[in-house]
Amino acid sequence: MDINSDTAVPDHGEDRASERVSGVTDAYARLLGRRLRQIRQQKGYSLTAVESRSGEEFKASVLGAYERGERTIAVTRLMRLADQYSVPLDQLLPGAGDTQPATPEGRPTMRLDLTKVARLGGPEGDLLRRQLGLVQLSRQDFNGRVMSIRHDDQRVLAGIFGVREDRIWDHLAERGLLTGP
């Protein structure tokens, strides 16, 4: 618009640029919303559970609007939501977790009970939790209860516990850290 004129004359180039920005913003809001929903569901939370857990800071209806891409969320609120979900902030952003390597077929999957791992004491427990935290980040898997350990991860776990790789299943079972399929 020409601010020196008595009548408002639209600058059509400006309108088109605004539409492009708005379209990108809307698309990003939808991607962000899908990511927020994905993390919430991985954690096993309903919308009302998040509302309750947050002391009603995150109303179910508003969180649902974020997840549908109907509302944008401020960075400070996104930070608080990351705290509610116990995940790093960057993991709530679109693009995080788009790929997950598949477990090679024919190999059994070891499943660790993360609640029991959280109670494991000593330096081994600290190392195990740190390693599993890295695995969670690389896989974008924040359900917080169970983690599937792939064949390649077993070597690292064997090193943490100081056992041979072919004994790691037995070692973790003896400690009560494995869970059913």
C-alpha positions in Angstrom: 0.0 0.0 0.0 1.1 3.5 -0.7 1.0 5.4 2.7 1.4 8.8 1.0 -1.9 8.4 -0.8 -5.4 9.3 0.6 -6.7 6.0 -0.7 -5.3 2.6 0.1 -3.9 0.9 -2.9 -2.9 -2.8 -2.4 0.5 -3.9 -3.4 -0.3 -7.2 -5.0 3.3 -8.4 -4.8 3.1 -7.9 -1.1 -0.2 -9.9 -0.9 1.3 -12.8 -2.8 4.4 -12.9 -0.6 2.1 -12.8 2.5 0.1 -15.7 1.0 3.3 -17.7 0.4 4.5 -17.1 4.0 1.1 -18.0 5.4 1.0 -21.2 3.3 4.4 -22.2 4.6 3.4 -21.3 8.1 0.2 -23.3 7.9 2.0 -26.3 6.4 4.7 -26.1 9.2 2.0 -25.9 11.9 0.4 -29.1 10.5 3.8 -30.9 10.5 4.5 -29.6 14.0 1.1 -30.7 15.2 1.6 -34.2 13.8 5.0 -34.4 15.6 3.4 -33.3 18.9 0.7 -35.9 18.5 3.2 -38.6 17.7 5.3 -37.8 20.8 2.2 -37.6 23.1 1.0 -40.9 21.8 4.4 -42.5 22.2 4.3 -41.4 25.8 0.8 -43.0 26.1 -0.9 -39.8 27.2 -4.4 -38.7 26.2 -5.1 -35.0 25.7 -6.9 -34.9 29.0 -4.0 -36.7 30.7 -1.6 -33.9 29.5 -4.0 -31.3 30.8 -4.1 -32.9 34.2 -0.4 -33.6 34.4 0.4 -30.0 33.4 -1.8 -28.6 36.1 -4.2 -27.4 33.3 -1.5 -25.3 31.7 -2.1 -27.2 28.5 -5.9 -27.5 28.0 -6.9 -30.5 26.0 -8.8 -28.4 23.5 -5.8 -26.1 22.9 -3.3 -29.0 22.7 -5.7 -30.7 20.2 -5.7 -27.5 18.1 -1.9 -27.4 18.1 -1.9 -31.1 17.0 -4.3 -30.4 14.2 -2.2 -27.4 13.0 -5.1 -25.0 13.7 -3.1 -22.9 16.2 0.6 -22.0 16.4 2.5 -22.6 19.6 5.0 -20.1 21.1 8.5 -21.3 21.6 8.3 -20.8 25.4 5.2 -23.0 25.5 6.8 -25.6 23.3 9.7 -25.7 25.8 7.3 -26.3 28.6 5.5 -29.0 26.6 8.9 -30.7 26.0 9.4 -30.7 29.8 6.0 -32.2 30.3 6.9 -35.0 27.8 10.4 -35.4 29.2 12.0 -35.1 25.7 14.5 -32.6 24.3 12.9 -29.6 22.7 14.3 -30.3 19.3 12.6 -33.7 19.3 9.2 -31.9 19.1 10.1 -30.2 15.9 9.1 -31.7 12.5 11.7 -33.7 10.8 12.9 -35.3 14.0 12.3 -39.0 13.9 11.3 -39.3 10.2 13.5 -42.4 9.8 13.9 -45.4 11.9 16.2 -48.2 10.9 14.4 -51.6 10.7 15.5 -54.5 12.8 17.1 -57.1 10.5 14.7 -59.9 9.9 15.4 -63.2 11.5 17.1 -61.6 14.5 15.3 -61.7 17.9 14.6 -58.4 19.6 15.6 -57.8 23.1 13.2 -55.6 25.1 14.3 -53.7 28.1 12.0 -52.6 30.8 13.0 -48.9 31.2 11.3 -48.5 34.6 13.6 -51.2 36.0 16.6 -49.7 34.2 15.8 -46.4 35.9 16.2 -48.1 39.3 19.5 -49.8 38.5 22.2 -48.4 40.7 26.0 -47.9 40.4 28.2 -46.9 37.5 26.8 -49.7 35.3 23.3 -48.2 35.8 24.5 -44.7 35.0 26.3 -45.9 31.8 23.3 -48.0 30.7 20.9 -45.1 31.2 23.2 -42.8 29.2 23.6 -45.2 26.4 19.8 -45.9 26.2 19.2 -42.1 26.2 21.4 -41.9 23.1 19.5 -44.8 21.5 16.2 -43.0 22.3 17.4 -39.8 20.6 18.7 -41.6 17.5 15.4 -43.5 17.1 13.1 -40.7 18.2 11.4 -43.2 20.6 10.3 -41.6 23.8 7.6 -44.0 25.1 9.6 -44.3 28.3 8.5 -47.8 29.3 10.1 -50.3 27.0 12.9 -50.2 24.5 13.7 -52.7 21.8 17.4 -53.4 21.6 18.7 -54.3 18.2 21.5 -56.6 17.5 24.0 -53.8 16.9 23.2 -52.3 20.3 23.9 -55.6 22.1 27.6 -55.2 21.6 27.6 -51.9 23.5 25.5 -53.3 26.3 27.9 -56.2 26.6 30.7 -53.8 27.0 28.9 -51.8 29.7 28.4 -54.9 31.8 31.7 -56.5 31.0 30.2 -59.7 29.6 30.6 -61.4 26.2 28.1 -60.4 23.6 26.6 -64.0 23.5 25.9 -63.7 27.3 24.2 -60.3 27.4 20.6 -61.7 27.2 21.3 -64.0 30.2 23.0 -61.2 32.1 20.1 -58.7 31.6 17.5 -61.5 32.4 19.3 -62.3 35.6 19.1 -58.6 36.6 15.4 -58.6 35.8 15.7 -55.9 33.1 14.1 -57.8 30.2 10.4 -57.8 29.5 8.2 -59.9 27.3 7.7 -59.6 23.6 
